[in-house]
Amino acid sequence: MSLRRGLLGLGSNLGDRRAHLQAAADALDRAGVEVLASSSVYDTDPVGEILDQPSFLNACLRVQTALEPLPLLDLVKRLERELGRAAGGPHHGPRAIDIDILMLGDIELSHERLALPHEQVLTRRFVLIPALELDFEMTTPGGQSLADALAALPLQEGVRMQGAPLSLPREKVC
């Protein structure tokens, strides 16, 4: 069984946003996606197609899994539903939980259901800031520096430190 390290993005802008993020991290770990580290939690302005909605809490997780990309996608979509994400709804609309696969090992994938690395990983401050907190030298499988991508972005997308990293399972807490 070959294990790959990956980067997941978590987001929530409904209800107890931090509790939703923590529940997602816990559910991933229980489902066999080992959560190795969490970034701090950031309060972020909505971006995309619907700007008139509550701000999000976002965090990134460093994970390790034996799952291939599409089975991992199936798992995160199932966990989103179990954790209260309503089916359907507008693209970029309000949601209790969002789990995005940002990168998975050195895989570059263009599939109708999933792109790896995630197509917006280099263009969203709310992804880049927590990802770089986990590893400032992080690059995409194609060698693009996340730090360089962040430096090139305009400052208008608000990303504010909100709190400590999410809790890891007990056996991983140092």
BELURQUI-V944266 format. One record per residue. N is the residue number from 1. PHI is phi in whole degrees, 0 to 359 (* if undefined). BURIAL is 1 if it has 24 or more other ideal C-beta (glycine too) atoms within 12 Angstrom, else 0. D_CENTER is the distance of its C-alpha to the mean C-alpha in Angstrom with 2 decimals. Layout:
n,phi,burial,d_center
N,PHI,BURIAL,D_CENTER
N,PHI,BURIAL,D_CENTER
This chain:
n,phi,burial,d_center
1,*,0,24.43
2,267,0,22.25
3,259,0,19.00
4,238,1,16.19
5,271,1,13.59
6,216,1,10.12
7,232,1,6.78
8,246,1,3.68
9,250,1,0.23
10,243,1,3.76
11,211,1,6.78
12,204,1,10.49
13,222,1,13.78
14,231,1,16.40
15,66,0,18.38
16,279,0,17.45
17,301,1,13.96
18,295,1,13.54
19,298,0,15.13
20,296,1,12.75
21,296,1,9.73
22,296,1,12.22
23,298,1,13.46
24,294,1,10.28
25,299,1,10.12
26,296,1,13.86
27,295,1,13.97
28,300,1,11.88
29,296,1,14.27
30,296,0,17.24
31,275,1,16.51
32,98,0,16.85
33,263,1,13.40
34,291,1,14.30
35,272,1,12.00
36,271,1,13.57
37,199,1,12.11
38,235,1,10.00
39,286,1,10.00
40,297,1,12.03
41,258,1,11.08
42,238,1,11.75
43,269,1,13.69
44,228,1,13.20
45,291,1,15.56
46,297,1,14.93
47,228,1,14.94
48,102,1,16.00
49,279,0,18.81
50,236,0,19.17
51,266,0,19.54
52,271,0,21.76
53,202,0,19.43
54,299,0,18.24
55,293,1,15.80
56,258,1,12.20
57,256,1,10.76
58,228,1,7.33
59,206,1,6.15
60,243,1,4.66
61,240,1,6.45
62,269,1,9.17
63,230,1,10.52
64,223,1,13.77
65,208,1,15.02
66,266,0,18.15
67,290,1,16.74
68,284,0,17.16
69,305,1,14.60
70,290,0,16.18
71,298,0,16.80
72,295,1,13.20
73,299,1,12.36
74,302,0,15.29
75,296,1,14.13
76,294,1,10.72
77,293,0,12.81
78,295,0,15.50
79,296,1,13.51
80,303,1,12.29
81,297,0,16.04
82,297,0,17.21
83,267,1,15.20
84,106,0,16.76
85,283,1,15.06
86,289,0,18.19
87,291,0,19.05
88,73,0,19.70
89,84,0,19.50
90,290,0,19.20
91,299,0,16.58
92,68,0,14.35
93,276,0,16.25
94,299,1,15.83
95,201,1,13.91
96,291,1,13.74
97,209,1,10.31
98,223,1,7.69
99,238,1,5.51
100,249,1,4.76
101,275,1,6.35
102,270,1,6.41
103,209,1,9.46
104,218,1,11.78
105,56,1,14.83
106,259,0,17.12
107,285,1,16.69
108,244,0,17.25
109,221,1,17.37
110,233,0,18.52
111,233,0,18.93
112,300,0,19.54
113,259,0,16.62
114,201,1,14.04
115,243,1,13.94
116,230,1,12.89
117,297,1,11.86
118,308,1,9.93
119,298,0,12.72
120,249,1,11.23
121,299,1,9.52
122,265,1,12.92
123,238,0,13.73
124,240,1,11.33
125,300,1,12.13
126,290,1,9.34
127,263,1,7.00
128,295,1,10.08
129,297,1,11.41
130,292,1,9.03
131,296,1,8.62
132,290,1,12.39
133,298,1,13.01
134,286,1,12.13
135,199,0,14.33
136,294,0,16.28
137,267,0,17.81
138,300,1,14.75
139,229,0,15.72
140,285,1,14.77
141,304,1,16.98
142,278,0,19.40
143,94,0,19.82
144,282,0,18.34
145,283,0,17.63
146,293,1,14.46
147,297,0,16.88
148,295,0,19.35
149,297,1,16.98
150,297,1,16.15
151,299,0,19.91
152,275,0,20.80
153,277,0,18.90
154,293,0,20.97
155,272,0,20.47
156,290,0,20.61
157,281,1,16.94
158,286,0,17.01
159,226,1,14.51
160,237,0,16.22
161,302,0,15.76
162,243,1,16.01
163,187,0,16.11
164,295,0,15.92
165,303,1,13.13
166,295,1,12.48
167,288,0,15.33
168,264,0,15.45
169,306,0,17.99
170,312,0,21.50
171,292,0,22.50
172,259,0,19.81
173,287,0,20.64
174,272,0,22.95
